[in-house]
Amino acid sequence: MAEPKSLTQIISEKDFLALAEVPCKQFFNVLFLFKRRNKEKKDISRKFYSNLIQESESLENFMDQYGARENKKWSFFVECLASIRNLSIAAFFTRHILDRYPYYNLRESSSKENEFKKESVGVLFFLNQSILNLLQELYADTESNSLNMSIDSDIQIEFSDIESYKRLPRNVAEDEVKDEKERVIEVCDKIKHISKLMNDSKISRVDDINELKLSVLQKYNENRARLHKNLIHNAQSDFDTYVKNTKLEAEHQELKVLRGYVSMPLHLLEVSLWLVHFYERHEDEIRPGENRKRISMIVNKNVLLDKIVNYGFFYSQYFINEGNNLADEILKCFSIVVKVELPVPKPLGFHARPSTLVSIIARKYEDLDLFVIVDEKKFNAKSVMSLLQVGGLVADKGYQTIFFEGDKRVVDDIKLLAKHNYCEKGEIPARLSYLREYQKSG
């Protein structure tokens, strides 16, 4: 019985040249225009970067279709091509940050704004130069592979973005959103959570190159960038769904500013994500290989590490912290005070454990008040001693319920705690997971 024939046909490297000429020429025409615009010191628009990304990806897909990655002559070409695509994506988001900055109306001093813009321009310059260095190697590789193309040096493709400070009148009726104040509170709480998470990562500027390497390998890596980016994107999505274009946003201008303090760290983490992805993919000390070693010599890895940590991660933390400060101000305006009657812990009442858990919840919301009310007298729920005093009063009078009064957010957590009998059996619900640290230490 004859063996089935393979569906894959092997073509010669010479035959491949004829197939590669047209897609390569299309790509190089755009890339050489990129080179010319840089030489003329002209800005590269987001649309230009977008087209460069598209052309890189299209040619990379073509190369993969013919197995060029597994071919000795073409493997470096494909690796170089992927590098251009990755750096172009990072450049696109950096350009986007610079273009959109004026629209965010951030509360930054002129000195801070100028400092940030200067660093952003520096990142863009580094990325453009790295792409040009890769272009030089890429074109030399095509010549060594005997792929001769006639590049149109006079090509006049333009990729202009439409940016304007002029706007049509905003007269679309603002949406009515159910419980929109609560939605604002939820968005602010998410921003505060992300801020705390990023601060717990202890992001700080790093100057020593060996410390930078260690930081990226152990902490400021692709997984961390993706985690923070996804959390911020989730907060932005909630804002756009429930707050944007509402009457509440129109009445409170600080909400529009808050949106900017969410967008800035989101885009900065997108820059970090693609730069750290490039580093982890092409850094020769992480993934050995001749092609990766060549790439790491073309793109200055020390500067790359600096941009990952001291630009992307550092400023994303800075802007989310500024957003956190603004969220605190907004929450004071949107605080909803409620009073609820809840059962006393069974069977021992407010002894040390439930009193401590209530106190932890109250102190978690440090800017908000929470009181326990017994016989019209208020006790500060942040104080364990006050709660133990409440426990004595409740036991003496045989009360089965007491009143809690405070901001709806903290009261909602207390209601959940009471629903689980103040976790007397040790089980802590997921939403109150922050209590587990107390449980472990206890």
N, C-alpha and C positions, 0 to 999 in steps of 0.2 A: 504494500500500500504506500503510495507516494506521500511524502510529508507535505503539509499545507504550505503554500508560499506566503512569505511575510508580506503584509500590506504596506510596509515601509520600504521605499526604494532609496538606495544609496546613490547620491549624485556626487560627481567629482567637485573638488574645490574650484576648479576652473569654470565648470558649468554654473556654480553658485554665484560667481562674479556677475554674470549677465543678469541674474535674478535680483541681486542686491543693488544694482546700480541706481535704479529709479527711486526706491524708498530712501536710500542713503543720500542721494542728491537732494531730495525734498527736505530731509532733516538738516543737512549741512547748509542749505540756502538760508534757513532760518537762523542757524547757529552763527553763521558768518555775518548775518545782519546784526545779530546780538553783539558780536565782536566789534563791528563798525560803530554801533551806537555807543558802546563803552569808550571806544577810542575818541569819539567826538564829544564825550562827557555828557551825553544825553540820558535823561531818565529812562529806565525800563519800566513800562507800565505793568499792572497786574495782568492785563489781557495778553501782553507779550509773554510774560512768564507762563501764563496758562497755555498759550500756544506751544511754547517750548516744552512744557510738561507733556502735552498731548503728542507732539511729534516724537519726543523721546520714548514715550510709552508705545507708540505705534511701531517705531522701528525695533524696539526691544521685543515686542510681540512677534514681529516678522522674523527676527533672529532666532527666537525660541522655537518658532514653527519649523525651522530647518535644523534645530539642534546645535546652533552655533556655540552655546555655552559649553558643550562637550567636545568642541573642536579646538585643537591646539592653536591654530591660526587665528581663530575668532573669539576665543574665550575672554581675552583681555578686553577686546572691543565691547563685548556685551557688559562686562563688569564696569567699564568706564561709562558706558551709556546709562546704566542703572544709577551710577553715581551722579551723573548730570541731572537725571530725573529727580533724585532725592533732594539734591541741593537746590534745584529750581523750585520745588514745592516749599522748602524753607524760605527761599527768597520771596516767593509769592506772598506768604503770610507776613513776612517782615514789611514788604511793600504795602500790604493791606493795613497793617498797624499804622504806618506813617500817613497813609491816605485818609484813614478814618479817624485819626486822633482828634482833629478839630470838631468832629460831629459829636463826640462823646461828652463834651462840656465838663471835663473832669475838674475837680477842685484843686488843681496842682499849682504851685507857685511857678512863676516864669522861669526861675532858675532850675527847678526840678524838671519842668517840661523841656527846657533846652538841653539839660543833661541827658534825659531819656532819648530825645530825638537824635542827639549827637551819637549816642551809643547805637541806636537803631540804624542810622546811616552807616556807621562803622561795620555793623554786621552785614548789611547789604553789600558794602564794598568788598568785604572778605568773601562773601558767597559768589559775587560776580567774578572776582579774580580767580576763585577756585574753579568755577565753571569754564572760564577761559583757558586755564591751565589744562583742564581735562580735555577741552576741545583740541588743543595743540597735540596732545598725546593721541587722541582719537583719530585725528586726521593723519598723523604720521603712521598710525597703525594701518589705516586703509591703504596708504601708499605702499607700505611694506608687504601688504597682502595683494598687491598688484591691482587694486581697484582704483582706476583712474576716472575721475569725474570732472566735468567742466562746471565749476561753481560760478553762478551769475553774481559777480561782485557789484553789479549796479541794481540789484533787486530792490524794489521800492515798496515792500510790504509794510504796512503800518498797523500797529495794534494799539489803538488809543483807548484809554478808559474814559468814560464820561463821568467827570467829577464836577460838581457845581455847588456853590453855596446858595444858589437861588432855588427856591421851592415854590410849587403851586400852593395856593391857600389850603390849609388843612381844614376841610369842612365835611368830612365823612362823619356821620354820627358815631360818637363813642359807644363802644359795646357796653351793655349791662351784663355784669358777671355776678352770678350768685355768690354771696359770701366773699366779695372781693377783698374786704379788709383781712379776712382770714387767709386769703391767698397771698396777700402781701406779707403777712407775718410768716407764712410757711417759706416763702422765698428768702426772706431775711434770715430765718433760722438755718436754712441750707447754706447760705453764704457764711454765716458764723461758724457752722460745722466745718466747712471746707477750710476756712481761715485757721481754725484750731488744728486741723489735721496737717496742714502745710507747715504751721509753726512747730508742731511736734516733730516734723522732719528735720528741724533745725537747719534750714537753708541759710547759708551765709556766703559772702564773697570768699573765694579761695584764690590765693596768688601763687603758692608753690605748685609747680607742675606735677610733682609726685603726689601731692595731696589731691590735686585735681583728678588725676588718673584714678586714684583710690576712691574718690567721691563718686565718679561716674560708674565705676565698676560695682560699687557696693550700695549706692544710695540714689544718686540722680540719674537713674537709668531709664530705659524705655518703658518698663512696667510702671515705674512711679509716675512718669510723665502721662502715660495713658490713663492711669487711675485718677489723677488729679483733673486731667482734661475732661474725662467722662462725667465726673461729679459736677464740675463747673458747667458743662454743657447741659446737664440735667436741670440745673438751677436756671440757666438762661432760657431753656425750653419752657419751663413753668412760667417764667416772667412773660415771655412772648404769648403764651396761651391764655393766661389769666389776668395779666396786669396791663400789657401793652394796649394802647388805644382805648383804654377805659376812661370813664369820667374821673375816676380816682387818680389816674395818672395825670390827667389834664389839670386837676386841682392841686396836685402835689408835684412840683417840678423836680424835687429831689429824687423821685422815682426814676425819671429819665436819666439822671446822673448815675443812679445806682446801676442801671443797665450797662453803662459804659464801664463801670468798675467790675462788671462780670465779663464783658467782652474782651477787655484788655488781657487779663490773665489767660483766658481761653486761647486767644491767638498766640500769645507768648509760649504757651505750653505746646501748641501745634508746631511752632518753630523748634522748640526743644525736642519734641518727639521725633521729628524728621532728622535733626542733627545727631541725636543720640543713636537713632536707628542706623544712620550712615556710619557713625563711629563703631558701633558694635558689629556691623556687617563687614566693614573694610579695615578696621584697625588690625594690623598684622600681629600684634601681641595677643589678641583675643582669638582670631581665627587665622592660623598660619596658612600661607599659600603664596605662590609667586605673584599672582595677579593682585591680591590684596596688599601685598608688600609694595608693589608698584604704586597702587592707588594711595597708600598712606604716605608715600614720598611726594606725591603730586599736591595733595591737600594738606596744608600745615596742621597736623593733629594737635599741637599745643594751642594754637589759636582756636581751633575747633572746640577743644575742651573748655577754654575760657568762655566762648560764646554760649555753650550749653549751660554752664553753671552760673556764670556771672552776669549773663544777660537773660536767657530764657527762664531759668528756674528762679533766679533772684528777683527779677522784676515781676514775675507772675505772683510771687509771694507778696511783694510790696503792694501791688494793686489790689489783690484780694483782701489784704489787711486794711487798706483804705476803704474798700467796700464794706468790710466788717464794721469800721467806725461809723460809716454812713448808715448802715443797717441798724446800729444801736440808736441813732438819732430818730430814724423812721419808726422803730418799734415803740419809742416813747409816745409818739403821736397816735399809734394804732393799738395801744394797749387796751385790752378788753378785760375789765375786772368782773369776776363772777363769784358767787357764794354758793357752796354746795354742802349738803348734809351727807356725811359718810359714816359707815359703821366703825366702831372701835375694834382694834385687833382682838382676835379670839385665839386662845382663851385667857391670855395674861394682860391684855390691855397695852397701854403705851409704856412698856418696859424698855430696856436699853436698845434692843435690836430694832424694833419698828421705829422708835424715836430717832435713831441714827439714820435710818433709811429715808425718813421724811426730811430730816435735816439736810442730807446729801442732795436730795432733789431740789429743795428750796435754795441751797447754796449754788447749785449748778446754774440756776438763773440768777446770777449775782446782782444784776441791775433791777430785779423785780422783787416785790414784797410778797410774802405768804404768811398769813396769820391763821392760827387756830382760835376759834371763839367758843368759850364756855361761859354760860350765864352772862352773856353780853360783854365779857371781858376778853380782850385780844392778847394772844401770846405769839411771840415771834417764832415762826416755825424753823428758822435757820439755827436756832439755839437748841441743842440737845437738852440742856438743863431746863429750859422753859417747857419743852415737851414732856419731860419726866414730871415736872410740876403738874402739867395737864393730866398726866396719867394718874397722879395721886388724887386730884379733884374728881376725875371721872369714876375712879374706883370707889371713893367715899360716897358719891351720890348715886352710884349704880347706873350711870348713863350708858346706853348702848350705841348712841350716835353722837357725833360732834360736828361742828361747822368748820369748813376751811374757806378762806376768802383770799383772793389774789388774782393775778393775771391768768387768763384762760389757759395759756400754755403750761404753766407750772401746775395749775389745778388739774389739767387733763392727765398729767403724769401721776399726780396723787390719786386721782380716781382709778387709774389703772393699777396702782399699787394696792389700793383698798380692795379692788375687785379680786386680787390674788391674796387677800387676807394679809397684806403687808409682808408678803413673802416669808411667812413664819415657817413654812416647810422648806425654805431654801431655794425654790424655783423662782427665777427672775425672768419676766417676759422680755422678748427681744427688744422692744422699744425702750426698755429701761436697762439696757445692757451695761450702761456706765456704772450701775450699782455693783456689777460683778467684781470690779476692782476692790470694792469694800469687802465683798464676800471672801475674796481670796486672802486679803490682808487679815480678815477676822479669823 
